[in-house]
Amino acid sequence: MAVGSLWNPRHQHINKESVMEYKVLNNGLRMPMVGLGVYNISERETQRVVEDAISVGYRSIDTAAMYYNEKGVGDAVRACGVPREELFITTKICDSCYTKEETLRTVDHSMKQLGLDYVDLMLIHWPVGNPTVMWHTLEELYEQGVFKAIGVSNFYPNTFPKIVDDAKVIPVVNQCETHVLYQQRKMTEYLKPYNVAMEAWSPLAEGRNSIFKNKALVSIGEKHGKTSAQVALKFMIQNDIIIIPKTTHRERMIENINLFDFTLTDDDLREIRLLDTGRNVTGWPSDALIYNPENR
């Protein structure tokens, strides 16, 4: 049976009121468990993609300064017809800022590109520059109401302490490469004492290593009437990991959000855990954790 043959988006009814589950972050903010990532989508195409996503039920959109498409996200927010307070917009600063002034400039640039009064979640994209100075600057802006929450991305045990050791505000999330082939069990355990949520970028491993044809995922999907991609994404959600799969295709958007009408069994979960290689597949960041999944 061909992968995906069990699921036809044309036959799906999207209930925009009940389709989503939420994660309550450590500051009390509710964040959708599934969002749309817009990495590597051209600015010209971004508005259409984001409007399509919102129209089929997405309420969380993840962009970044280094994606060069924040303007398209902001334009979609204004054009989509959904009240701003119902949307959850994440962006990230990525410049190698060493001073408060540099950090304020890169934040100001993102806010102007988005054209929004506030951002729901602002992340430090990479642990470059002076993360401590950047974090203290974000803390001040958070207290001023410019952001509803602040967090980090691609921080691991060698860099995460630079944020939390002297923080007034603990990050709400750490966004890292996470998927069934690299399940980040070690990092997830590391974050638990801080009550920091794990958020997965590339939750479908960028389609690498023949993930969509993986026999275990296909077999489990057939049992539930779902695709291998839906099984891989559901595994993340059932492990309390927020996901932001990226696609430009409306039918895939529907597929990727249609995850809340089935539950993986304990046997399913055990079988999927065996897919963990303990190594990332994208090749970056260079300080990503490598671990032996057999020891977890």
C-alpha positions, 0 to 999 in steps of 0.5 A: 500500500502506498504511503499516504493512500489511506488519507485524503484531505478532500474527505476531511472536515476541519473543525476549527474550534476543536482541532487543536490541543494546547501546551500551558507554558511556564508563564501560563500562556497557552501555545498550540501544540501544532504550528506552521514553520515557514523556514526557507519559504520566500517572502513573496510566497509566505503571505499566501502560505500563512493565509492558507494555514490559518484558513484550515485551522492553524493558529500558530506561525513560526518565523525568524529574522534569518528566514527573511519572510517576517513581512509576509507573516505580518501581512497574512495576520492582517489579511486573514480575518482572524482576530490577532488575539487568536493567533500565536506568532513566534519569531527569532532574533539571530544576529550575533548581538554583544550589547543591549543596543545591538539586541534592541536594533535587531528586535526593532527590525523584526517588529517593523517587518512583522508590523505587529504591536506585540509578538507572542513568543520571541526566541534567541535563535542561536547561542551566538554573540553574548546570549546573556546580554541578549536574554536580559534585553528580552527580559526587559521587553517582555516586562514591557509587554512587547512579547507575551513570552520569551525562549531560546532555540538550539541551546544545549547543556553547554550553552543553556546555563548562560541563559538560566543561571542569571535569569529573572525570567526562565525561557518558556521553550527551547526549540531544537531539531527533534523527530522520531529519528532523533527524539531528544530524550536526553535534552527533554529530561535536562529541561524538566527541572526548569519547566521549559517546554521542548519544541521541535523544528523539522519534526519530520526530519526534513523528509530525510532517511526515507522517513515517510517510507519507514516500515514501522511508521507505515504499519502503525499508520495503516492500523490507525488509518493515518499516514506515516507523517501523521504517526511521526508527528503524533509521537511528538505530541504524545511525548508533550513536544510542540511541533511546527512542521513546514509545508507550502501545500494546503493538503499537507497542512491539513494532513499535518494538523489532523492529529487529534482524532487518534491515539498511539498505543503503548505498543506503538510508542515502544516501537517508534522509540526504537527508531531513535538513532541519538543523532541529528540528521540535519548536520546543525547545530554542531553542539547538538547532543549525541546519545546512545538511545539504548541507555535511555 
